[in-house]
Amino acid sequence: MVIFGGRIQLRPQEMSNEQQRAAAAAGPFVLPRVPRWRSLLRSFALAKDPLPVLNDTLAHYGDTVELFIGGVEKSILTRDPGLTQHILQKNHRNYAKSKFTQGFSRYIGHGLLTNEGPDWLRQRRLIQPGFHRQRVAGLTGLMQEITTETLAPLVAQAAGAGGAATVEVHELMTRLTFRIIARSVFSTNFPEAELDRLAGLITEIQAFFVRSIRQPYLKPWFRLRGRFTYHDALAAELRTLLAGLIAQRQRANAQPGAAPPDDLLQMLLDVRYEDTGEPMSPDRLIDESLILLVAGHETSANALTWLAYLLAHHPAEAVVIQTEMAAVLAGRTPTFDDLPRLGAALYAVQETMRCYPPAWMVDRVALADDEYQGLRIPKGTLFSLYFHGLHHDAKYWPAPEEFRPGRFAPGPARAVQANAYVPFGGGPRLCIGMQFALTEMQLVTLELLRLFAIEWVAGQPPVTMQPLITLRPKNDFRLRLRLR
């Protein structure tokens, strides 16, 4: 069954013949609707902190409701897993990313994240081999090496300060994951100042872009103040940096006897389109490299930040991971083949991404008329697929606000409905880097807990969420890492 507007609606296969005839006679289902004036009144609250507004809306109207983004743009907000599956998977060809996501291409180009249609599919097929299981397995050693390098100063700091060091967590995880993806793509370490600048640029561009969506009536003011021009310049700075790195690699490859590194940039340089035999254009190389850098560190940095926060508040779950690690590894470094036997760390990562899905909402627009469970969907209908709401729906998750990694462990107790868990999206556009990210996060969790016990630092303000394009903490917070 599916719930629309607080009303339980049976799926056709669940209905008797009499029920199906009655449903057909009743005509199409009409969604509940938040009036435009109410949407406009709540637009400021939505821009400031959208999650409570969206949660209250669904609690009042049901799992699927029509509303107006910023009081302007009509959209259907849903946390229904069946409708989500219909849009992302079963009839995915009829649903494209909306003008909102396409608008982000103004800043990050037309890579896999923002591209659409046949061109997206062509690029996806070209890049997919770079993220196959074997290539990810080959990057395991690199991930471990960078994690060790990044945590080593904290080990030394703790050793010289009575056995514990205090750290800003999101800053640490951003630096760590950016190092991993930068080395995986470019086989090089970014200087610290350059890394911090890149992270700052990405954050500033995201914050402005999201505000321009949630408060579309401010766009004339933004233009008058030159805010679009300013952020275009930030995006140009990102692209200039990447263009320089790509040109540097191409010059190195042209040297006699050059042995190009086996990284993701080299893969992008070497691949050829099947139909033409041509390489990617320079602009396309920058687009795809930028997407790899942005998406390749942002999701993992946010998830690992939230995981550290949760483990600090649930130390018994950290002990479960540490106990399993000791039994399986007996002190040695894990290999890629060890990871399936170290499930506790993976379950903690998966549960964190349920509680705090990095991609907390995605949008789609209908390319043609459609229908789902009696709901008529005209061409041009905009959908806001609310993953955070779905992940916290008590119909599918017992005690959804509790951190319970064991719910992802195999066994008869698990009863997760299909499509109720979508931290990496779904269907053909399932995140291409999912295996890379899960492997990275599992390895970082194992190494962090091998070295330290994680403790909350008292006296800090409550940690709140900042839903930009990804879900990050609004302000950084501190944890105490105590040597084990």
C-alpha positions in Angstrom: 0.0 0.0 0.0 1.0 3.6 -0.4 -0.1 6.6 1.7 -1.1 9.8 -0.1 -2.2 12.8 2.0 -2.6 10.6 5.1 -4.9 8.3 3.2 -4.0 4.6 2.8 -4.3 3.6 -0.8 -3.9 -0.1 -1.8 -1.8 -0.9 -4.9 -3.8 -2.7 -7.7 -2.2 -6.1 -6.9 -3.4 -5.7 -3.3 -7.0 -5.0 -4.3 -9.9 -7.4 -4.9 -11.7 -7.1 -8.2 -14.5 -5.1 -6.5 -12.0 -2.7 -4.9 -10.3 -2.2 -8.3 -13.7 -1.4 -9.9 -14.5 1.0 -7.1 -11.1 2.8 -7.4 -11.5 3.2 -11.2 -15.0 4.6 -10.7 -13.7 7.1 -8.1 -11.3 8.6 -10.7 -7.8 9.8 -10.3 -6.4 10.6 -6.9 -5.9 14.3 -6.2 -3.0 15.2 -4.0 -3.4 17.5 -0.9 -2.0 20.9 -1.6 -0.2 23.5 0.5 -1.6 26.9 -0.7 0.8 29.2 -2.4 0.4 31.9 0.2 1.3 29.4 3.0 4.3 28.3 1.0 5.4 31.9 0.6 4.9 32.6 4.3 7.1 29.7 5.2 9.8 30.4 2.5 12.0 32.3 5.0 11.9 29.4 7.4 12.5 26.9 4.5 15.5 28.9 3.4 17.0 29.0 6.9 16.3 25.4 8.0 14.2 23.3 5.5 14.1 20.0 7.3 11.6 21.0 10.1 9.4 22.8 7.6 9.3 19.7 5.3 8.8 17.3 8.1 5.9 19.4 9.5 4.4 19.6 6.1 4.4 15.8 5.5 3.2 15.1 9.1 0.2 17.3 8.4 -0.6 16.5 4.8 0.8 12.9 4.3 3.7 11.3 2.5 3.1 13.1 -0.9 1.9 16.7 -1.2 1.9 19.5 -3.7 3.5 22.8 -2.6 5.3 25.8 -4.0 9.1 26.2 -3.5 9.7 29.7 -2.1 6.0 30.4 -2.8 6.8 30.4 -6.6 7.7 27.0 -8.1 5.1 24.3 -8.0 6.5 20.9 -6.9 5.4 17.6 -5.5 7.2 16.7 -2.3 7.3 13.0 -1.5 8.9 10.5 0.9 6.9 7.5 -0.5 9.3 4.7 -1.5 7.1 3.3 -4.2 6.8 6.7 -6.0 10.5 7.2 -5.5 11.2 3.9 -7.1 8.8 4.7 -10.0 10.7 7.9 -10.8 14.3 6.8 -10.2 14.0 3.3 -11.6 10.8 1.8 -13.1 10.1 4.7 -15.4 13.4 6.6 -15.1 13.5 7.5 -18.8 10.5 9.8 -18.3 12.2 11.8 -15.5 15.2 14.1 -15.9 17.0 16.3 -13.4 15.2 19.6 -13.1 16.3 23.1 -14.0 17.5 23.5 -10.4 20.1 20.8 -10.7 20.8 21.9 -14.3 21.4 25.4 -12.9 24.3 24.0 -10.8 26.1 23.2 -14.0 26.6 27.0 -14.3 29.2 26.5 -11.6 30.5 22.9 -12.0 30.0 22.2 -15.6 28.2 19.3 -17.4 29.8 16.3 -15.8 28.0 13.1 -14.7 26.2 14.9 -11.8 24.4 17.5 -13.9 24.4 15.9 -17.4 21.3 14.4 -18.9 20.0 12.1 -21.7 22.1 10.3 -24.3 25.2 12.4 -23.6 25.1 11.5 -19.9 24.7 7.8 -20.8 27.7 8.0 -23.2 29.8 9.6 -20.5 28.6 7.1 -17.8 29.6 4.2 -19.9 33.0 5.8 -20.6 33.8 6.5 -17.0 32.2 3.5 -15.3 35.3 1.2 -15.6 37.2 3.6 -13.4 35.0 2.6 -10.5 34.8 -1.1 -11.0 35.4 -3.3 -8.0 38.9 -4.3 -9.0 40.1 -0.7 -9.5 38.6 0.3 -6.1 40.4 -2.7 -4.5 43.6 -1.4 -6.0 43.1 1.9 -4.3 42.7 0.4 -0.8 46.4 0.7 0.0 46.3 4.4 -1.1 43.3 5.1 1.1 45.0 3.5 4.1 48.3 5.4 3.4 46.6 8.8 3.3 44.4 8.0 6.3 47.6 7.1 8.3 49.4 10.2 7.1 46.5 12.4 8.1 45.9 10.9 11.5 49.7 10.7 12.4 49.9 14.4 13.6 46.9 13.7 15.9 48.6 10.6 17.3 51.8 12.7 18.0 49.8 15.5 19.5 47.9 13.1 21.8 51.1 11.4 22.8 52.6 14.7 23.9 49.5 15.9 25.7 48.6 13.2 28.1 47.1 10.7 25.7 44.4 12.8 24.0 44.0 15.4 21.3 41.0 17.6 20.4 40.0 18.0 16.8 37.6 19.9 14.6 35.8 17.0 13.0 34.4 18.3 9.7 37.7 20.1 9.0 39.6 16.9 9.6 37.3 14.7 7.5 37.2 17.2 4.6 41.0 17.3 4.5 41.3 13.5 4.7 38.7 12.7 2.0 40.0 15.5 -0.3 43.5 14.1 0.0 42.1 10.6 -0.9 40.2 11.7 -4.0 42.9 14.2 -5.1 45.5 11.4 -5.0 43.1 8.9 -6.6 42.4 11.4 -9.5 45.7 13.3 -9.8 48.3 11.1 -8.0 49.4 14.2 -6.1 48.9 15.9 -2.8 47.4 19.3 -2.8 49.2 21.9 -0.6 47.2 22.6 2.6 46.4 26.2 1.6 45.2 25.1 -1.8 43.0 22.3 -0.3 41.4 24.8 2.2 40.8 27.2 -0.7 39.1 24.5 -2.8 36.9 23.4 0.1 36.0 27.0 0.8 35.1 27.7 -2.8 32.9 24.6 -3.0 31.0 25.6 0.2 30.5 29.2 -0.8 29.2 28.3 -4.3 26.8 25.6 -2.8 25.4 28.0 -0.2 24.6 30.7 -2.7 23.2 28.3 -5.3 20.9 26.7 -2.7 19.7 30.1 -1.4 18.9 31.2 -5.0 16.6 28.1 -5.3 14.9 28.4 -2.0 14.3 32.2 -2.3 13.8 32.7 -6.1 12.2 36.1 -5.5 15.6 37.4 -4.4 17.2 36.7 -7.8 16.8 40.3 -9.0 18.5 41.6 -5.9 21.3 39.1 -6.3 21.8 40.3 -9.9 21.8 43.9 -8.8 24.4 43.2 -6.1 26.6 41.3 -8.6 26.3 38.0 -6.6 25.9 35.8 -9.7 29.0 37.4 -11.3 31.0 37.0 -8.1 30.1 33.3 -7.8 30.8 32.8 -11.5 34.3 34.0 -10.7 34.7 31.5 -7.9 33.7 28.7 -10.3 36.2 30.0 -12.9 38.9 29.9 -10.3 38.1 26.2 -9.7 38.2 25.4 -13.4 41.5 27.3 -13.9 43.1 25.3 -11.2 42.0 22.0 -12.7 42.9 23.0 -16.2 46.5 23.7 -14.9 46.7 20.2 -13.4 45.4 18.5 -16.5 47.9 20.5 -18.7 50.7 19.6 -16.3 49.9 15.9 -16.7 49.6 16.1 -20.5 53.1 17.8 -20.7 54.5 15.1 -18.5 53.0 12.4 -20.6 54.6 13.9 -23.7 58.1 13.5 -22.3 60.2 10.7 -23.9 59.9 7.5 -21.9 57.1 8.9 -19.7 55.3 6.3 -17.6 51.9 7.8 -16.8 50.4 7.0 -13.4 47.5 4.7 -13.1 45.0 7.2 -11.7 41.5 8.5 -12.6 42.8 11.5 -14.5 44.9 9.2 -16.7 41.8 7.1 -17.3 39.9 10.2 -18.4 42.8 11.1 -20.7 43.1 7.6 -22.2 39.5 6.7 -22.8 38.1 7.0 -26.3 34.5 7.2 -27.5 33.4 3.9 -29.2 31.6 5.7 -32.1 34.3 8.2 -33.0 37.6 7.0 -31.4 38.1 10.5 -30.2 39.2 11.5 -26.6 37.2 13.8 -24.4 37.4 17.5 -25.2 39.4 19.8 -22.9 36.2 21.3 -21.4 34.7 17.9 -20.8 37.9 16.7 -19.1 37.6 19.7 -16.7 33.9 19.0 -16.1 34.4 15.4 -15.2 37.5 16.0 -13.1 35.7 18.7 -11.2 32.7 16.4 -10.5 35.0 13.7 -9.3 36.7 16.1 -6.9 33.5 17.8 -5.6 31.3 14.6 -5.3 34.3 12.4 -4.5 35.1 14.1 -1.2 31.9 15.9 -0.2 29.7 12.9 0.4 32.3 11.0 2.3 33.5 14.0 4.4 30.0 14.7 5.6 29.1 11.0 6.3 32.3 10.5 8.2 31.7 13.7 10.2 28.3 12.5 11.3 29.6 9.0 12.0 32.2 10.4 14.4 29.5 12.4 16.0 27.3 9.4 16.5 30.1 7.1 17.8 31.1 9.8 20.3 27.5 9.6 21.6 27.2 5.8 21.3 30.6 4.5 22.6 29.2 0.9 22.8 28.9 0.8 19.0 32.5 1.9 18.7 33.5 -1.0 21.0 31.6 -3.5 18.8 33.7 -2.3 15.8 36.9 -2.5 17.7 36.2 -6.0 19.1 35.4 -7.3 15.7 38.5 -5.7 14.2 40.8 -7.2 16.9 39.3 -10.7 16.2 39.6 -10.5 12.4 42.9 -8.7 12.0 44.8 -9.5 15.1 46.7 -6.2 14.7 47.5 -6.3 11.0 46.3 -3.8 8.4 43.1 -4.8 6.6 43.1 -5.6 2.9 40.2 -5.2 0.5 39.4 -8.9 0.9 39.1 -8.5 4.7 36.4 -5.9 4.5 33.4 -8.3 4.1 34.5 -9.8 7.5 34.5 -6.4 9.1 30.9 -5.7 8.8 30.4 -3.8 12.0 32.2 -0.8 10.6 30.2 -0.9 7.4 26.9 -1.2 9.2 27.8 1.9 11.2 28.6 3.8 8.0 25.3 2.6 6.4 23.3 3.6 9.5 24.9 7.0 9.5 23.9 7.5 5.9 20.4 6.6 6.9 20.3 9.1 9.7 22.2 11.8 7.7 21.9 11.0 4.0 24.4 13.2 2.2 22.1 13.6 -0.7 19.1 14.5 1.4 16.9 15.5 -1.4 17.0 15.1 -5.2 14.7 16.6 -7.9 13.2 15.2 -11.1 10.9 16.6 -13.7 8.4 14.6 -15.9 9.3 14.6 -19.6 5.8 13.3 -20.6 2.5 12.6 -19.0 2.6 9.7 -16.6 0.5 7.9 -13.9 1.3 6.3 -10.6 -1.3 4.6 -8.4 -4.1 6.7 -9.7 -2.1 9.9 -9.4 -2.0 11.7 -12.8 1.4 13.3 -13.5 1.3 15.9 -16.3 4.4 16.6 -18.4 6.6 19.2 -16.6 5.7 18.1 -13.1 8.5 18.8 -10.7 9.2 16.3 -8.0 11.3 16.8 -4.8 12.3 13.3 -3.6 12.8 13.7 0.1 15.4 11.0 1.1 15.9 12.3 4.6 12.2 12.1 5.3 12.0 8.6 3.8 15.0 7.5 6.0 13.2 8.7 9.1 9.8 7.3 8.4 8.6 5.1 11.2 6.6 3.0 8.8 9.8 1.5 7.4 12.3 2.1 10.2 11.6 1.1 13.8 12.8 3.8 16.2 14.0 5.9 13.2 15.7 8.6 15.4 17.9 6.0 17.1 21.4 5.1 15.9 21.2 1.3 15.4 23.9 0.0 13.1 22.7 -3.6 13.7 19.6 -3.0 11.6 21.9 -3.4 8.6 23.4 -6.7 9.7 22.2 -9.8 7.8 19.7 -12.0 9.6 16.0 -12.6 10.1 15.4 -9.5 12.1 16.0 -7.2 9.2 12.9 -6.0 7.5 13.9 -3.0 5.4 11.4 -2.3 2.6 12.9 -2.0 -0.8 13.6 1.5 -1.9 13.2 2.9 1.7 17.0 3.3 1.8 18.5 5.5 -0.9 21.7 7.3 0.3 23.3 6.9 -3.1 20.1 7.5 -5.2 18.7 4.7 -7.3 18.1 3.3 -10.7 20.5 3.9 -13.6 21.8 7.1 -11.9 22.9 5.3 -8.8 26.1 7.1 -7.7 29.0 5.9 -9.8 31.3 6.2 -6.9 29.3 4.2 -4.3 31.8 1.3 -4.0 34.7 3.8 -3.8 32.9 5.8 -1.0 31.8 2.8 1.1 35.3 1.3 0.9 36.9 4.6 1.8 34.5 5.2 4.8 34.9 1.7 6.1 38.7 1.9 6.0 38.8 5.3 7.7 36.4 4.1 10.4 38.6 1.1 11.1 41.8 3.1 11.3 40.3 5.8 13.4 38.9 3.3 15.9 42.1 1.3 15.9 44.1 4.3 17.1 41.6 6.2 19.2 38.6 6.1 21.5 36.2 8.9 20.5 34.8 11.2 23.2 32.4 14.1 23.1 33.8 17.5 24.3 31.4 18.9 26.9 30.1 22.5 26.8 29.6 22.7 23.0 26.3 24.1 21.5 23.9 21.6 19.9 25.1 20.3 16.6 22.5 21.2 13.9 22.2 20.2 10.2 22.9 22.5 7.2 21.1 21.1 4.2 22.9 22.6 1.2 23.2 20.3 -1.8 24.6 17.8 0.7 23.7 17.5 4.4 26.6 18.8 6.5 26.8 20.2 10.1 26.0 23.9 10.2 29.0 24.6 12.4 32.0 22.4 13.1 32.3 20.6 16.4 35.1 19.2 18.5 35.8 15.6 19.6 38.5 14.3 21.9 40.6 11.5 20.4 42.1 9.4 23.1 44.9 7.0 22.3 44.0 3.4 22.8 
